[in-house]
Amino acid sequence: MTPPADHRSSALRSVARRATLGRSLGLLRSFPLEQSDPDAFYSGLARDTVELVADLWEGVSGVQPADRPRGRLPGLTVLDVGGGPGYFSDAYAAEGARYVSVEPDVGEMSAAGLDQSGSVRGSGMSLPIRTDAVDVCISSNVAEHVPEPWTMAEEMCRVTRPGGLVVVSYTLWYGPFGGHEMGLTHYLGGERARRMYERRHGRSPKNYYGESLFEVGCAEGLEWARTTSSGELVAAFPRYHPRWAWWLVRAPLIREVLVSNLVLVLRAR
């Protein structure tokens, strides 16, 4: 399928119409529920993520929105790297997609007690998927949890067919949510933040700095996306911001703090 000549602007337009202040505030209110009420948090995030993927697919592939009784992603194979316990499966199925997830942690795969098929145990840095096997490959808030995020990103491009969609969305370390459950103490340093959490709660944080949580920034993600030979960068924007704040991605230094979560969108080569 041949994308339009202006696929970059087309992909952005398809997402920008949903990037409203109301959406941003709704997502912000749900963030504190991640550990206290994961069903509510992840169900809402799943719906928002699938809408994002569908918007980007329409923009990048050149498929025009139309009456689609089979959904907006009919017949497409979607690989979710770090898909977790399965909250996203039903949301993708509702849009007609065949959903497959890769998750290295067996405990995480079964954490929610959800009945799901098509889940594969494996590392994002060495995906157990053949080359050019999927139409869409996405990782949502995963790159900050692996020691070699751009190795994972290259693997995502490898398994995606030429012309397919690759979406890498991740939390920036110096943004307000970079420390995850450790709060803003990560600005004092990852090791110190971990020790402070352990003293306060009497247990280790879920995201253990240096083992399952790493420092990853905005500039390095943009550099990888612009220089990789595995894909063509078509869009980069803050995932949870309204459209009028997307300019932050172009502002050195302050983007590391204010972008919070960066989305990199590529067409696989």
N, C-alpha and C positions, 0 to 999 in steps of 0.2 A: 504494500500500500504506500503510495507516494505522498509525503506530507506537502502542504502548501509551501511556497517559497518563503513566506514570512512566518514559519512555524514558531520562531522564538516569541514574537509578539502575540501570536495566536494562543500559544500555551499560557502566557501570562494573562491574557484577557479572560480566558476560560476560568482561571482561578480568582482573578481580581474581583469578579462580581460577587463572590461569596465572602471576601475578606472585609467584613464590616466590623464596626466597633462592637455591635451587639454580639456577634460571634466570638470576638476576642474576650469580652467580659464573661460570657457563658463558659468558655473553656477555662478561664482563670479561676472562676468560682469552683470548678470541678477538681482542680489540681490537688487541694488538700485532702481529697477523698481517696487518693490512690491506695493508701494502706488501710484506712479505716473502713472504706466502702468500695472495694475494688470493682464490684459488679457495676455500680453506678458510674464510676470513673471510666473504666475501660469500654463499657458499652457505648457511652457517648463519644469517646475518642475513636472507637472503631467506625462509627457512622461518619464522623468528620473525615477520617482518613480515607475511607472508600470514596466519599464524594470528591476529595482532593485528587485521588488517583484517576477517577473517571473524568474529571475536568481536564487533567493533564493529558490523558490519553486522547481525548477528543482534539485538544490543541496540537499535540505533537504528531498524531497519526493522520490528521486531516479528516477524520470521521466527523460528520456533522450531526449535531443533536437531532433526533427524530423520534417518532413514536416507536418505542422498542419494548414490546411486551416481554422480551427475554432479559431486559435490564440494559444498563449502559456499558457493560463489559462482556457482551455475549460471546461465549466460547473461548475467551482468553484464559491462558494459564498464568496465574499470579503467584509468584514465589515471595513469601514474607520471611526475611532473614531476621531471626530473633522473635518469632511470632508468639512466644510465650504460651499461656494456657488455653488459647483458642477463642478468645473473645471476638476475633476478627473474621472467623470462618463464616458465620451466618451472614454477616454484612456483605461479604464478597459474593457469596452464593446468591443473595437476593438480587445482585446486579448481573447474574448470569455467568460469573467467572468460576473457573476451577481453581480452588485455593490450595496451595501447598505451603507449609511452614517448615523452617529449619530452626531447631533450638538445641543448644548444647547441653542444657540442664534438664535432666529427667524430672527433678522436683518441680521446676518451673513449668514444665509441660503439663503436669497434672495438678498444679496448685489450686486451680479453681474448680476442680472436679467436673469439668465439662467433657461431654462425649464428642470427640472430634476424630475424623480420619484425615489421612494425608499429611500427617506430621512426621518429620524425619529428624532423627537425632544427628547433629553434626555441628561443626565449627563454621562460623561465617568466614573465617580466614582460609578455609579449604572446603568449599561447599561440595557436598556429595551429590552433585547434579551435573549432568553432561553439558557440554558446551552448546550454546544456541538452543536451549531446551524450553525457555519460557518467553512469554510476550511482555510481561511486566515483572520487574524485580524491585522490591521496596524493603528498606530497613527503617523502622520508626523508633527513634530514641534508642539506638543500639550502638552506634559508633563510639560513644563515650564509655562503653562497657567492654571494649576489646583493646588489647595492647597495640594492635597494628590496624587502625581503622581504614587506611587507604589500601592495604592488602585486601581487606574485606570488600571495599568498594570496587577494586579491580575484579575480584571474583564475581561480584554482582553483574558487572558488564560482561564477563566471560559467558555466564550462563544465559544471558539474554540475547535473543536473536537479533541480527542486524535490523535496525529500524525500530526495535522495541524500546520500551520505556524503562529507565532506571531512576529510582527516587531514593536519595539518601537524606534522611532527616535526623538531626542529632542536636543534643543539648550542649551549648557552649559552656566550658568550664568557668569562665569569668562572668557569665550571666547570673542572674539572681537564683536560678534553679540548678546551677552547676553542681552544687553540693548535694543535691537530691534531699534525702531525709535529714541530712546534717545541717540543713538551713544555710544561713549566710556565714557560718563559721568557716566555710571553705576559703573565704578570702584571707584567713589567717594561715592558710597552707593546708594541704590535704591530710598530712599526717597528724597535725595538731587538731584539725576538725574531727578526725576519727577518734582520737583520744578523748576529746571533750564529749563526744557523743557517748562513748563507753562509760565515762565517769557519771554522766547525767542519767543514763538509762540502765546501766548495769549489764549491757549486752553490746555486741558489735552491731554496727549498722548493716542493713541488708546489702547496700552497695559499699563494699570494702575498698577504700582508696588504695591504689597500687595493685589490686588483684582483680576487682570487678568494676572499678571506676577509675577513669584516667582523664588527664587534662587534654582536651582537644579544642581547638580554636576555630574562628571563622576564616582568618586569612589562609590557614593551611588547607582548609577544605576547598576554598576558591582556587587556590594554586593547583591542587590536584585536579579539580574538574576542568580547569582551563588548559592543562598541559597533557592530560592522559590521552593516549592514542586509542583507547578502548571505547571512547564515546565522545559525543559532541555536546557541550554544555548549552542548554537552551533556556534555562531559567535558574535564578538563585534569589531567594526571598526569605524573610522571617516567617516562620510557619504560623505563629499565633498572633501576629500583628495585623491591624487594619491596613488597607492598601496605602493610605497616605503616609505610613511609616516605613514603607519598603525601601526608601532611599538610604536607610541606615546601613544596608549591606555595602554600599559604596563609600562609606565613611571610615577610613582607617582608624584603628584604636578604639573609638567609641563603639564600633560594631561588636567588638569582643564582649562588651558588657550589655549593650542594649538590644542586640538582635535576639538573644536568649536561645532560640532554636532555629538553626539554618536548614533550609531545604535546597538541595542540589538536584536539578532535573537534567538528565542526559538522554540522548538518543544513542543507543548502542551501535557500535560499528562492527 
